[in-house]
Amino acid sequence: MKLLNHSTLLLIQITVLFFFSANCSSEIKPPDLSENEPVTYLALGDSYTIGTGIDTTESWPIQLSEALQDKGLSVKETKIIATNGWTTTDLKSGIAETAPDSSFDLVSLLIGVNNQYQGLDIELYRTEFRELLDQSIAFARGDTSQVFVVSIPNYGVTPFGQYRNPEVVGEEIAFYNKIAKNISNEYGISFVNITPISEEAEDDDSLLASDQLHPSAKMYAMWIEEMLPTVIKIIQE
């Protein structure tokens, strides 16, 4: 049997490696989001959702829509139902007054900080959060996979929160988030935890709006980085 010389063997190895690398590259190529249909998005919440303290165009739902478009995904509509100071009860009333349709491709829910701030019964939150989640699902055509929940920020680390016993605020917010996460898990709904990001404001004033309580556009941008992989996965499914 005739043996191959060293040069021939080397050429074969290089060819095989090139073929393997080319095929691997094609396999891990990210999907083209532009192939998806235009998305309609509904954001439900309170002051954190409308971006109190900053230009409303820099609120996180708007930044999320822009980030999706930067990824090549068309967002046809971004509707926000939220008002500063809203509790779960207020949000339910706001939804009833607005009466959104049930054809959204993406629905987010962030609510509860004002329940905690006003010292309302925790069982009220447990009950109404579940009801709001049921409504969120209904707005997403009854599809739980098109809904995601965002955790409540810990305002206890802000200058405003320093007057409210920061440790107690942090503990209570954590308890509210535990309830929201457990119910979300029960429904099989994605839960995005941005609370650790909110706590970075303790050492960075640039993460706060001028009211020294609500997040700045910069912090909201950090939220988007955290939630974007989850949201893209939701849209692609």
N, C-alpha and C positions, 0 to 999 in steps of 0.2 A: 504494500500500500504506500502510495506516495504521500509524504508529509508536507504540510503547508509551511512555507518559510515564515520568519518572524514578521515581515512587512505585511504579508497577506493576512495573518492572524490579527495584527493591529488594525488593519483596515476594516475587517469584519466586526471587531469589537466596537469601533467608533460608529459604524453604520447602525449596529444594533442599539447602542446607547442613544443615538440621535432619534431613531424610530420610536424608542420607548419614551423618551422625553417629550417628543411631539405629541404622542398620544395622551400622555399624562396631562399635558398642558390643556389639551382640548377637553379633557374630562373635568378639570377643576375650573374651567372658565365660568365666571359668574353668570347667572341667567340675565337675559335682556328684559328688564322691567318694562320697557317701552311696548312690549307685546301685550301687556295687560290693558284691560279696558279702563277708561277714566274712572277715578274713584270719587265717591261722595263720602264726606266725613262729618260726623256729629260729635261734638265735645260737650259733655255735661259736667257742671261743677260750680265753683264759687269764684272768689277773688283770684285764686291761683290760676284759674283757667282763663279769665279775661285779661290777666296781666295788670292788676292794680298797681299803680305806682310807676308804670312805664307806658310807652306808646303801645296801644293795643295791637299794632301791627307786629310787635315783637313778643307777643304772648306765645306760650309754647305750642298751642294748637296751630297757630299760623306758621311758626318756625318749623313745626313738623311737616306741614303741607309743603312748605318750600324745600325742605330737605328731601322729601319724596320726589318732588319734581326735579331736583338736582340729580337724583338717581335715575332719571329717565321715566318716571311714573307720573302720568297726568292726573292732577287732582281737580275735578270739575267743580266741586263745591266744598266749602268748609263752613259749617254752621255751628255756632256756639250758643248754648243756653246756660248762662251763668251770670251771677251778680255778686258784687262785693257783700260779704256778710251772710250769705245764704247758708242755712242749715240744710239737713236732709229734707225737712218738712218744706222749707222754702223752695228747694229745687223741685220737689214734687209738684208744688203749686205752679212754678214757672213752666214746667213741662206741660201741665194741663192747659195753661193759658196760651202757650205757643203751639201746641198740638202738632209736633213734627210728624212727617209721614213715616212709614215703616219700610223704607227702601234704601237705607244707607249701607254702604259697603264696609264702613269702619265706624265704630262707636267707642268713645272713651268715657270713663267715669272717675272723677276725683272729687271726693266730698267727705266732710266730717270735721274739719278743723273748727268750724264755728259751733258745732255741737259740743266739742271739748271746751272751747273758749267760754261758752255760756253756761257750762256746767250742767248740761242736760243729761237726762237719764241715759245711761249707756245702753239699756235695753231698747230705747227708742232708736238709737243708731243701728243696733243689730237688726231690728225689724225693718226700718225704712231703707237701710242700705240694700237689703235683700230685695225689697220692692223696687228700688231704683235699678238694681241689676236686672231684674225681670223686665223692666221697661226698656233698658238698654238693649237687651237681647231682642225684644220685639221690634225695636227700631232698626235692628240689623237683620230684618227678615226672619227672625227667629233662629238665627245661626249663632250659637255661642262662640264659635271660632273667630267671628268677626268683631269681638268685643275685647277690650283690655281695660284693666283697672290700674290707676296710678296711686301710689302710696301718698299719705299726707306728710308734708314737710314738717320738720321740727323747728317751729318758730322760737322755741325756748332759747336757742343760741343767739338770737338777734338782740340788738340793743333794746328793742321794745319788749322782748321776752324776758329781759333781766328783771323787769318789775313784776313778773308773774310767777316767781319761784321756778327757775329754769329746770331744776331736776324733776319737779313734779310734772311740769309741762311735757318734758321728754318721756317720762314714764307713761303718762296718759296717752300721748300721741302713739307711742309704741303699742299700747293696748288696743287702741282704735285700729291701728294698722294690722294687728294680729287678727282681729275680727274680720276686717275686709279681705285679708289674704285667705283666711280659712273658708269664708263663703265663696270667694273666687275659685279656690281649689275644688270646692264641692261641685261647682258648676263646670269645672274644667276650663276656666277662663284665665288668660294670661294676667299676671300681676307684676307690674314693673315697680321695683323699689328704688325710689329716688331720694329717700330720706337721708341716707348717708351723704349724698351730695349736698343736700340742704344744710347739713351740719358743718360743712366746710366754711360757711359764712362766718363762723365764730372767729376765724383767723384771717378772713379776707373780705374787707368792706366792699370790694368791687362786685361781689356776688349779691349785693342788696340794692334795692331801689332807693330812691331818695327818702322814702318814708321810714327807712331803717327797719322794715318788717318784711315786706314782700321781696321775692327774688328779682334780680336785675335780668336784663336780656341775656347777659353773659351766663348766669346760672341756668336759665331756661335752655340755653344752647347745650349746656352740659347734660341736662335732662334728656334732650333729644338724642345725644350720642348714646345714652344708656338705653333708651327705648326703641331706637331705630331698628336694630336687628329683629326685635320682637314684632314690630309693626310690619316690616317687610315680609317676614315669614307669614304673618296673618294674611296679608294681601295675596301672596303667592299661592296659598293653599286653596 
